[in-house]
């Protein structure tokens, strides 16, 4: 279903487990209310046509993708929450039209929250999309607040990335980016507004758009059914383009050297849960431990750091968040606030090049939450950050012989689905 009413991007992509799919797609011409789409797909599942939905580019939804009310303005209830999570177990956080992980206004303490922010609504009248209700971390926090206050959570989902390219090819490589839509951004000149042909609909495309993202899935087999099952259980993560490998597990008694042990993934799974799962009740431990491992894309840049993002419900029923740096390259040290110095920047903007003289090939850690409270509902997810590299617009500017627009360099990344902890009620 593809809705652009008033510039609100409320797209949903439908994924089927097998090739036995519906005869006709359900579109916004049938209804603009997602509940009607859910009903149509629920009816198909009763016929054996298993399916799920993935909302995308919530950053341009004008606050409606993860709203505090239903599409028609009605109050969210337990039935709505259960249906939403059954139908929409995943959401997209990276694609050509920017990042939907978080926003500096929502996460002022997050030094990496300003990544690929794009807010211009997809409408001729223009204007910026409302921030609250448009980003995934905010939605996950809002869902916990509803869980505490109401006893249900409509926003307990995993994450993926996508390209959203309409060129029948992937534009994710920054050094060979070829745009999303051939007529609107199909050349360096059009993308950077130096061409003699500039589309009338100039809010589309341009330097503000991103290179795209990728969906990463940990499946037991490379089959359609196994990939679908992994998406259903939310054992997924998103990257902003590079093929970074990430494993993330949560448990109660992980040894500090777990990622270096033989068959460590089997041990992590047997003693805990993978990304997308819920921690079991505490077992002889004061706080949960998390095992995280990441390896760079061999065709991309080394890694700067691994972070774990924690959000929890305080005693007043409000959600809070904090960023923990848990593994990093080089000899840097955390300051008293847990901040880590920047890794450095080897990007030569004029030449559109960088070097691999900084960063790490792989990073790993076992991190124990130092501030855990067994009475507070909490979620955790991992974020892996690369060293700075030239943005696609810098490569384009070099090709055109013009000055590169800002930002000239970016730190690409991978973001995992969360692991939740919920105390007994």
MOKAJO-V775980 format. One record per backbone hydrogen bond with DSSP energy under -0.5 kcal/mol. CO is the residue of the C=O (numbers start at 1). NH is the residue of the N-H. E is the energy in kcal/mol with one decimal. If there is no record, write none. Layout:
co = [CO:CO]
nh = [NH:NH]
e = [E:E]
This chain:
co = [1:1:3:4:5:7:7:8:11:13:15:19:25:27:27:32:33:33:34:35:36:37:38:39:40:41:42:43:44:44:45:48:50:52:53:54:55:57:58:60:61:64:68:70:74:77:78:79:80:81:82:83:84:87:89:90:91:92:93:93:94:95:95:96:98:100:101:103:103:107:109:110:112:114:116:116:119:121:123:127:130:131:133:135:136:137:138:139:140:141:142:143:144:145:146:146:146:147:158:160:160:162:163:169:172:173:174:180:181:181:182:187:188:189:189:190:196:200:201:206:214:216:217:221:223:224:225:226:227:228:229:230:231:234:235:236:237:238:239:242:242:245:247:248:249:250:251:255:257:257:258:261:263:264:265:266:267:269:271:273:274:277:288:289:290:290:291:292:293:294:295:296:297:302:303:304:305:306:306:307:308:308:309:310:311:312:312:314:318:320:322:324:324:327:329:333:335:339:344:347:348:348:353:360:361:363:365:367:369:373:377:378:379:380:381:382:383:384:385:385:389:391:391:392:393:394:395:396:397:397:408:410:410:412:413:414:415:418:419:420:421]
nh = [3:12:10:7:8:9:122:10:56:54:52:21:27:30:31:34:36:37:38:39:40:41:42:43:44:45:46:47:47:49:48:50:17:15:90:13:92:60:61:9:64:67:76:73:70:81:82:83:84:85:86:87:88:53:158:55:160:58:100:101:162:98:212:210:95:136:137:106:107:110:111:113:115:117:99:118:129:123:126:121:63:134:66:139:140:141:142:143:144:145:146:147:148:149:150:151:152:151:91:93:94:213:96:167:174:176:177:166:184:185:186:191:192:194:195:193:198:202:204:209:239:237:219:223:227:228:229:230:231:232:233:235:234:236:218:417:216:415:214:241:244:295:293:275:291:273:289:258:260:261:261:264:267:268:269:270:271:272:252:250:277:420:369:251:292:367:249:365:247:363:245:298:300:387:360:329:385:326:327:383:310:324:381:322:379:314:320:317:314:312:310:308:326:306:332:341:338:335:388:349:352:353:348:303:296:294:292:290:372:376:313:421:311:419:309:416:307:414:304:305:410:394:395:396:397:398:399:400:401:402:391:389:412:386:240:384:238:276:380:279:378]
e = [-0.5:-2.2:-2.0:-2.4:-1.8:-0.7:-1.0:-1.0:-1.3:-2.2:-2.2:-1.3:-0.5:-1.6:-1.5:-0.6:-1.5:-1.1:-2.7:-2.2:-2.0:-2.3:-3.0:-2.1:-1.4:-2.2:-1.7:-0.7:-0.8:-2.5:-1.8:-1.2:-2.2:-2.9:-0.8:-1.9:-2.3:-1.6:-2.1:-2.7:-1.0:-0.9:-0.6:-2.1:-2.9:-2.3:-2.5:-2.4:-2.7:-2.1:-1.9:-2.3:-3.2:-2.9:-3.0:-0.8:-1.8:-0.5:-3.4:-0.5:-2.3:-1.6:-0.6:-4.0:-1.0:-3.2:-2.7:-1.1:-2.3:-2.0:-0.7:-1.6:-0.8:-0.7:-2.5:-0.5:-3.1:-2.0:-0.9:-2.8:-0.6:-2.1:-2.5:-1.8:-2.8:-2.2:-2.6:-2.7:-1.6:-2.0:-2.2:-2.3:-2.4:-2.4:-3.6:-1.1:-0.7:-0.8:-1.7:-2.6:-0.6:-2.4:-1.3:-0.5:-0.5:-1.5:-0.8:-2.5:-0.8:-3.0:-1.2:-2.6:-2.2:-2.7:-1.6:-1.1:-0.6:-2.2:-1.8:-1.5:-2.0:-2.4:-1.0:-1.6:-2.5:-2.3:-2.5:-2.0:-1.9:-2.5:-1.9:-2.2:-0.9:-1.9:-2.4:-1.8:-2.8:-2.9:-2.2:-0.5:-1.4:-2.1:-2.2:-1.3:-2.0:-2.7:-2.8:-1.8:-1.8:-0.5:-2.1:-1.1:-1.5:-2.7:-2.5:-2.3:-1.9:-0.5:-0.6:-2.7:-2.0:-2.2:-1.7:-2.8:-0.5:-2.6:-2.5:-2.2:-2.5:-2.2:-2.3:-0.5:-2.3:-2.0:-2.0:-2.2:-2.6:-2.4:-1.4:-2.7:-0.6:-2.3:-1.9:-2.5:-2.5:-0.6:-2.5:-2.0:-3.2:-1.9:-2.7:-2.7:-0.6:-3.0:-0.6:-0.6:-2.0:-2.5:-0.6:-0.8:-1.3:-1.6:-2.7:-2.9:-2.7:-2.7:-2.6:-2.6:-0.9:-1.9:-1.8:-3.2:-2.3:-2.7:-3.2:-2.6:-3.0:-2.0:-3.1:-1.4:-2.5:-1.1:-1.6:-2.5:-2.2:-2.1:-2.0:-2.2:-1.3:-2.3:-2.1:-2.4:-0.7:-3.0:-2.3:-2.7:-3.0:-2.3:-2.2:-3.4:-2.4]
